[in-house]
Amino acid sequence: LYVVDESNHDVRAIVVATGAVTRLAGSPEDAAAMDGAGTAARFDEPAGIACDGAGYVYVADGGNRVIRRIQISSGNVDTVAGTFGATGEVDMPGAAARFTSPAEMAFAAGFLYVVDDGYTNLHVRKIALGTFDVQTIATSTVAGQNFYGIAVDGSGNVYVDDKQYGKSIVYEVAGGGLTAFAGSANGIGLTIDATGGAAAFFGAAGMTVDGSALYVAEPDANVVRKIALPSAAVSSPLGLSPDSPSVAGTGGAGFIDQPGGIALYADTLVVADLWSLDTVGVPAADLTLAAGDYGYAGGTDGVGGAARVSPAAVVSDGNGTIYFT
C-alpha cells in the first residue's frame, strides 16, 4: 500500500504481508518543492495518490499545486503537470497546466482523475498519462461545498463526493457537471441506509470501487458505506459501534476511528483511519490492523504495530504493496 502522509510531507509504503513501513519519497516535517530521488525529494502537504500498475505512483502535491510522479523501483520523483507555486485552472499539457488545490486522485484506463479546489470552486480534472494533457471534465461553484473523494468504475463513470456537513452527497460526473447519485441535503448529521436520494451520509470522504460497488469512508460517522452499482442502494457493512472495546472485529463490531482514505487490494479493503491502516475482508467485513496502533499517531517506520502513521489517501499497486500519504 502507498500512502501520502500529509502532515509529514512524505510518501510511505507498507508491505501488506508483513506490515513493514518504509519511506518512499520526501522527508518528514520538511515541506518544500524539489524533484529528486527518494528522501532527497520534497513535498508540501501531499493530499492525493494513485497508482498506474506500471511502476509509477502519482501524488497530488496540494501545497505546491502540482502533480508529481514517483518511479517505484528507484524512488525518483519528477513533476508531470503544473508548475511549483503557480495557481489557476488552466487546461494545458504538463508544466503549462495550472491547479489550485489538487487533492484526491484515481487512476483508470490510462488517465488520472483529480479533485481540484474541492472547497470553493470544484474542478474535476482528467490527465492523460504520457502527454500529461490536462482537461476539466466537470465544475461546480455552489457555495459551501467540500469535495473530497473520487472513483471511476469499470464503465468509465466518474464519481465524486461532497463531505460538507448537512449536504453530503455522492455525485456522478455527467455533461460537464454533477448529477446526484446517492444521498441528499436532507440527511443532516444522519447515517441512513436506503437507495439513491433516500440515503444519507454524515460526511462522505475517500472512495474506491470494486466493479460492482463504491465503498465510501465516512469519518464523522466512524463507518464505511457501500453503494451498489448501478442501483445506488446504500448499506453500512463496517463500523457504527463507537463504544466497541476493541478495534478488530466483524461488521458493526469492527471499530474504525475517523476513516478518510480507502483502497481495494484483491478482496481486501484498506482503510486509513486516524491512527492506523486497517485491512477489511470483503464481503465478510472482518477488520484487523495492518500498520500502526490505535491511539498512537506519528511518522515512525517499522513493522506492523511498531510503525506510527497518520494516514490520509491510500492506494494499492496491485502487486502486494500499499502506498499512503
Backbone hydrogen bonds, N-H to C=O, Kabsch-Sander energy under -0.5 kcal/mol:
donor,donor_aa,acceptor,acceptor_aa,energy
2,Y,315,V,-3.2
2,Y,322,I,-2.8
2,Y,323,Y,-2.4
3,V,12,R,-2.4
3,V,323,Y,-3.0
3,V,324,F,-2.1
4,V,313,A,-1.1
4,V,324,F,-1.2
5,D,3,V,-0.5
5,D,10,D,-2.8
6,E,4,V,-0.9
6,E,325,T,-0.5
9,H,5,D,-1.0
9,H,6,E,-0.6
10,D,5,D,-1.4
11,V,25,A,-2.7
12,R,3,V,-3.0
12,R,324,F,-2.4
13,A,22,T,-2.8
14,I,1,L,-2.8
14,I,322,I,-3.1
15,V,20,A,-2.1
16,V,14,I,-0.7
16,V,320,G,-1.5
18,T,15,V,-0.7
19,G,15,V,-3.3
20,A,15,V,-0.5
21,V,302,G,-3.5
22,T,13,A,-2.6
24,L,11,V,-2.3
24,L,22,T,-0.6
25,A,11,V,-1.5
26,G,38,G,-2.1
27,S,9,H,-0.6
29,E,8,N,-0.9
30,D,8,N,-0.7
30,D,27,S,-1.7
31,A,29,E,-0.5
32,A,43,F,-1.4
34,M,32,A,-0.5
34,M,42,R,-1.4
36,G,77,V,-1.4
38,G,36,G,-0.5
38,G,75,G,-2.5
40,A,37,A,-2.2
41,A,38,G,-1.5
42,R,34,M,-2.5
43,F,9,H,-0.7
47,A,60,A,-2.8
48,G,60,A,-1.1
50,A,58,Y,-2.2
52,D,56,Y,-1.9
57,V,70,I,-2.5
58,Y,50,A,-3.4
59,V,68,R,-2.4
60,A,48,G,-2.2
61,D,59,V,-1.0
61,D,66,V,-2.2
62,G,45,E,-0.8
62,G,60,A,-1.4
63,G,44,D,-2.6
64,N,44,D,-0.6
65,R,61,D,-1.2
66,V,61,D,-1.5
67,I,81,A,-2.5
68,R,59,V,-3.1
69,R,78,D,-3.1
70,I,57,V,-3.4
71,Q,76,N,-2.5
72,I,55,G,-2.3
72,I,70,I,-0.7
75,G,71,Q,-3.3
77,V,36,G,-3.4
78,D,69,R,-2.2
80,V,67,I,-2.1
80,V,78,D,-0.5
81,A,67,I,-1.3
82,G,94,G,-2.5
85,G,64,N,-1.9
86,A,83,T,-2.3
88,G,99,F,-0.5
92,M,90,V,-0.9
94,G,132,F,-2.1
96,A,93,P,-1.7
97,A,94,G,-1.7
98,R,90,V,-1.8
99,F,65,R,-0.6
99,F,86,A,-0.7
103,A,115,V,-2.4
106,A,113,Y,-1.9
108,A,111,F,-2.3
111,F,108,A,-1.7
112,L,127,I,-2.6
113,Y,106,A,-3.0
114,V,125,R,-2.7
115,V,104,E,-2.6
116,D,114,V,-0.7
116,D,123,H,-2.2
117,D,101,S,-1.5
121,N,117,D,-1.1
122,L,140,S,-1.1
123,H,116,D,-2.2
124,V,138,A,-2.9
125,R,114,V,-2.7
125,R,123,H,-0.7
126,K,135,Q,-3.0
127,I,112,L,-3.0
128,A,133,D,-2.0
129,L,110,G,-2.2
131,T,129,L,-0.8
132,F,128,A,-2.4
134,V,92,M,-1.1
135,Q,126,K,-2.6
137,I,124,V,-2.9
137,I,135,Q,-0.6
138,A,124,V,-1.0
139,T,176,G,-1.4
140,S,122,L,-1.7
145,Q,119,Y,-0.6
145,Q,142,V,-0.6
147,F,118,G,-3.0
148,Y,161,D,-2.5
149,G,205,A,-0.5
151,A,159,Y,-2.1
153,D,157,N,-2.3
156,G,153,D,-2.1
159,Y,151,A,-3.0
160,V,171,Y,-1.9
161,D,149,G,-1.4
162,D,169,I,-2.6
163,K,146,N,-3.0
163,K,161,D,-0.6
167,K,164,Q,-1.7
168,S,201,F,-0.5
169,I,167,K,-0.7
170,V,182,A,-2.8
171,Y,160,V,-3.5
171,Y,169,I,-0.6
172,E,179,T,-3.2
173,V,158,V,-3.1
174,A,177,G,-2.2
177,G,174,A,-2.0
179,T,172,E,-2.6
181,F,170,V,-3.1
182,A,170,V,-1.9
183,G,196,G,-2.7
187,G,184,S,-0.8
188,I,186,N,-1.0
190,L,187,G,-1.9
192,I,190,L,-0.5
192,I,200,A,-1.4
194,A,192,I,-0.6
196,G,232,A,-2.7
198,A,195,T,-1.9
199,A,196,G,-1.5
200,A,192,I,-1.9
201,F,168,S,-0.6
203,G,201,F,-0.5
204,A,162,D,-0.6
205,A,217,A,-2.8
206,G,260,G,-1.9
208,T,215,Y,-1.7
210,D,213,A,-2.0
214,L,227,I,-2.8
215,Y,208,T,-3.0
216,V,225,R,-2.6
217,A,206,G,-2.8
218,E,223,V,-2.4
221,A,218,E,-1.0
222,N,218,E,-0.7
222,N,219,P,-0.6
223,V,218,E,-1.5
224,V,238,L,-2.2
225,R,216,V,-2.9
226,K,235,S,-2.6
227,I,214,L,-3.1
228,A,226,K,-0.6
228,A,233,A,-2.7
229,L,212,S,-2.7
232,A,228,A,-2.5
234,V,194,A,-3.5
235,S,226,K,-2.5
238,L,224,V,-1.2
239,G,251,G,-2.0
240,L,222,N,-1.5
244,S,241,S,-2.1
249,G,287,L,-1.4
251,G,285,A,-2.8
253,A,250,T,-2.2
254,G,251,G,-1.5
255,F,246,S,-0.5
255,F,247,V,-1.2
255,F,253,A,-0.7
256,I,254,G,-0.5
258,Q,256,I,-0.7
260,G,272,A,-3.0
261,G,272,A,-0.5
261,G,312,A,-0.7
263,A,270,V,-2.1
265,Y,268,T,-3.6
268,T,265,Y,-1.9
269,L,280,V,-3.0
270,V,263,A,-2.9
271,V,269,L,-0.5
271,V,278,D,-2.8
272,A,261,G,-2.5
273,D,271,V,-0.9
273,D,276,S,-2.3
274,L,257,D,-3.0
277,L,291,A,-2.4
278,D,271,V,-2.9
278,D,276,S,-0.5
279,T,288,T,-2.9
280,V,269,L,-2.9
281,G,286,D,-2.2
282,V,267,D,-2.5
285,A,281,G,-2.8
287,L,249,G,-3.8
287,L,285,A,-0.5
288,T,279,T,-2.3
290,A,277,L,-3.2
291,A,277,L,-1.5
292,G,304,G,-2.5
293,D,275,W,-0.7
293,D,296,Y,-0.7
296,Y,293,D,-2.2
297,A,295,G,-0.5
302,G,21,V,-0.6
304,G,19,G,-1.8
304,G,302,G,-0.5
306,A,303,V,-2.3
307,A,304,G,-1.4
308,R,300,T,-2.5
309,V,275,W,-0.7
309,V,296,Y,-0.6
312,A,4,V,-0.9
312,A,313,A,-0.6
315,V,2,Y,-2.0
315,V,323,Y,-2.7
317,D,321,T,-2.2
322,I,1,L,-1.3
322,I,14,I,-2.7
323,Y,1,L,-4.8
323,Y,2,Y,-1.4
323,Y,315,V,-3.1
324,F,2,Y,-4.4
324,F,3,V,-1.6
324,F,12,R,-2.0
325,T,3,V,-3.8
325,T,4,V,-1.6
325,T,313,A,-2.4
